[in-house]
Amino acid sequence: MSGTLIWYVAICSRQAWLMGHAIEPYREHELLVLGRLLQETAYPRQRKELSLPGMKVDLITPRDGDALLIGEVKRSPRMQHAQRLQLGYYLLRLREAGVTARGELRYPEQRMVEPVELTPELEAAVLAAVHEIEGLLGLPVPPPARRIPACANCAYYEFCWIEEPPEGETEPAEGRRSRRGHRHENALEGL
């Protein structure tokens, strides 16, 4: 179980299944690359990355009053429900370890900070997401692909829609350039 899986299940259960079965998304997908760059360059004076099993927190402030302050750096608040669940998962894990913590979602491009507290409602949502992931990971195959708005910018796009041209296009998948900027080729080609 990880915070990343919590984030994915809030967006798409198929993504969560793929990640949970160690099927990584396209690492050079432009939004993933931009996210990594933002995480590395934003807030240069703060301590970065607290890594524990199943969690990798972007920012950490040793103490803010009586609580540890942890932060997640995100490009935009567009998927804030998923971001809140991910941060809530980290806060729950820290509380279970005996650490009092508060959280913040940070959006450097918008110059916004959204405080996140582990309320009973957020805790219940996190536990429901954990339960959902446990069920998904027990499935032998991923849930069927279901087109949702997040598909347009998904790093797993090709896992779901490679045989189907994007909406509005009629050219078959074979031989066309994908929206990711790389060509899909048969892995056995040239052997």
C-alpha positions as CSV (number, residue, x, y, z in Angstrom):
1,M,0.0,0.0,0.0
2,S,1.3,3.4,-0.8
3,G,0.3,7.0,-1.1
4,T,0.6,6.9,-4.8
5,L,-1.9,4.0,-5.0
6,I,-4.3,6.1,-2.9
7,W,-3.9,8.9,-5.3
8,Y,-4.4,6.6,-8.3
9,V,-7.5,4.9,-7.0
10,A,-9.2,8.2,-6.4
11,I,-8.7,9.0,-10.1
12,C,-9.0,5.6,-11.9
13,S,-9.2,2.0,-10.5
14,R,-7.5,0.7,-13.6
15,Q,-4.5,3.0,-12.9
16,A,-4.4,1.7,-9.3
17,W,-4.4,-1.9,-10.5
18,L,-1.6,-1.3,-13.0
19,M,0.6,0.5,-10.4
20,G,-0.2,-2.0,-7.7
21,H,1.0,-4.8,-10.0
22,A,4.3,-3.0,-10.7
23,I,3.3,-1.9,-14.2
24,E,4.8,1.5,-14.4
25,P,3.4,4.3,-16.5
26,Y,5.5,5.8,-19.3
27,R,8.2,7.5,-17.3
28,E,8.9,10.2,-19.9
29,H,5.3,11.3,-20.1
30,E,5.5,15.1,-20.1
31,L,3.2,15.6,-17.0
32,L,5.2,13.1,-15.0
33,V,8.5,14.8,-16.0
34,L,7.0,18.3,-15.1
35,G,5.8,17.0,-11.8
36,R,9.2,15.6,-10.9
37,L,10.9,18.8,-12.0
38,L,8.5,20.9,-9.9
39,Q,9.0,18.7,-6.9
40,E,12.8,19.1,-7.2
41,T,12.9,22.8,-7.8
42,A,10.0,24.3,-5.7
43,Y,10.7,25.3,-2.2
44,P,14.5,25.0,-2.4
45,R,15.1,26.1,1.3
46,Q,12.9,23.4,2.8
47,R,13.9,19.8,3.6
48,K,12.7,17.5,1.0
49,E,11.4,13.9,0.9
50,L,10.7,11.9,3.9
51,S,10.7,8.3,2.8
52,L,9.1,5.5,4.8
53,P,7.6,2.2,3.6
54,G,4.6,3.1,1.4
55,M,5.1,6.8,1.6
56,K,7.3,9.5,0.1
57,V,6.5,12.9,1.4
58,D,7.7,15.9,-0.7
59,L,8.4,18.4,2.1
60,I,9.0,18.2,5.8
61,T,9.3,20.9,8.4
62,P,10.7,19.4,11.6
63,R,8.1,21.1,13.9
64,D,5.4,23.6,13.5
65,G,4.3,24.3,17.0
66,D,3.5,20.8,18.5
67,A,3.1,19.0,15.1
68,L,5.3,17.9,12.3
69,L,4.4,19.7,9.1
70,I,4.4,17.7,5.9
71,G,3.7,18.9,2.4
72,E,2.9,17.6,-1.0
73,V,3.9,19.7,-4.0
74,K,1.4,19.5,-6.9
75,R,1.1,21.2,-10.3
76,S,-2.5,22.3,-9.8
77,P,-5.5,21.7,-7.5
78,R,-7.3,20.1,-10.4
79,M,-7.3,16.6,-8.8
80,Q,-7.5,17.9,-5.2
81,H,-9.8,15.2,-4.0
82,A,-7.1,12.6,-4.9
83,Q,-4.3,14.8,-3.5
84,R,-6.2,15.2,-0.2
85,L,-6.6,11.4,0.1
86,Q,-2.9,10.9,-0.6
87,L,-1.9,13.4,2.1
88,G,-4.5,12.0,4.4
89,Y,-3.0,8.6,4.0
90,Y,0.4,10.0,5.1
91,L,-1.1,11.8,8.1
92,L,-2.9,8.6,9.1
93,R,0.3,6.5,8.8
94,L,2.2,9.1,10.9
95,R,-0.5,9.1,13.5
96,E,-0.4,5.3,13.7
97,A,3.4,5.7,14.3
98,G,2.7,8.1,17.2
99,V,3.7,11.2,15.3
100,T,1.4,14.3,15.4
101,A,1.4,15.9,12.0
102,R,-0.4,18.5,9.9
103,G,-0.4,18.6,6.1
104,E,-0.3,21.1,3.3
105,L,-1.0,20.7,-0.4
106,R,1.3,23.2,-2.1
107,Y,0.8,24.6,-5.6
108,P,3.8,26.8,-6.4
109,E,2.6,27.7,-9.9
110,Q,-0.6,29.2,-8.4
111,R,1.2,30.4,-5.2
112,M,-1.4,28.5,-3.2
113,V,-1.2,26.5,0.0
114,E,-4.1,24.3,1.1
115,P,-4.0,23.1,4.7
116,V,-5.0,19.4,5.3
117,E,-6.0,18.0,8.7
118,L,-6.9,14.4,9.3
119,T,-10.5,14.9,10.1
120,P,-12.8,11.9,10.8
121,E,-14.3,12.4,7.3
122,L,-10.9,12.3,5.6
123,E,-9.8,9.3,7.7
124,A,-13.0,7.4,6.7
125,A,-12.3,8.3,3.0
126,V,-8.7,7.1,3.3
127,L,-9.7,3.8,4.9
128,A,-12.3,3.3,2.2
129,A,-9.6,3.9,-0.5
130,V,-7.3,1.4,1.3
131,H,-10.1,-1.2,1.3
132,E,-10.8,-0.6,-2.4
133,I,-7.1,-1.0,-3.3
134,E,-6.9,-4.2,-1.3
135,G,-9.9,-5.6,-3.4
136,L,-8.4,-4.3,-6.7
137,L,-5.0,-5.9,-6.0
138,G,-6.7,-9.3,-5.5
139,L,-8.1,-9.2,-9.0
140,P,-6.2,-11.3,-11.6
141,V,-6.7,-8.7,-14.4
142,P,-7.3,-5.0,-14.3
143,P,-10.8,-3.5,-14.3
144,P,-12.0,-2.8,-17.9
145,A,-10.9,0.5,-19.4
146,R,-13.5,3.3,-18.9
147,R,-13.1,6.6,-20.7
148,I,-13.0,9.5,-18.1
149,P,-11.7,13.1,-18.4
150,A,-8.4,12.1,-16.9
151,C,-7.6,9.8,-19.8
152,A,-6.6,12.7,-22.0
153,N,-3.5,13.4,-19.9
154,C,-2.8,9.9,-18.5
155,A,0.6,8.3,-18.5
156,Y,-1.1,5.0,-18.8
157,Y,-3.1,6.1,-21.9
158,E,-1.6,3.4,-24.1
159,F,-2.5,0.6,-21.7
160,C,-6.2,1.4,-22.2
161,W,-6.6,3.0,-25.6
162,I,-3.7,2.0,-27.9
163,E,-6.0,0.2,-30.4
164,E,-8.5,3.1,-30.5
165,P,-7.7,6.4,-32.2
166,P,-8.3,9.5,-30.0
167,E,-11.7,11.1,-30.3
168,G,-12.0,12.9,-33.6
169,E,-9.2,10.9,-35.4
170,T,-9.9,8.1,-37.8
171,E,-6.3,6.9,-38.5
172,P,-5.7,3.4,-36.9
173,A,-3.2,3.1,-34.0
174,E,-0.8,1.2,-36.2
175,G,1.7,3.7,-37.7
176,R,0.4,6.9,-36.2
177,R,2.3,9.0,-33.7
178,S,0.8,9.0,-30.3
179,R,-0.1,12.1,-28.3
180,R,2.9,11.3,-26.1
181,G,5.3,12.2,-28.8
182,H,6.8,8.7,-29.4
183,R,6.1,6.1,-31.9
184,H,4.5,2.8,-30.9
185,E,6.4,-0.1,-32.5
186,N,6.2,-3.8,-32.2
187,A,8.7,-5.0,-29.6
188,L,9.7,-7.9,-31.8
189,E,10.3,-5.7,-34.9
190,G,13.8,-6.1,-36.3
191,L,14.6,-9.3,-34.5
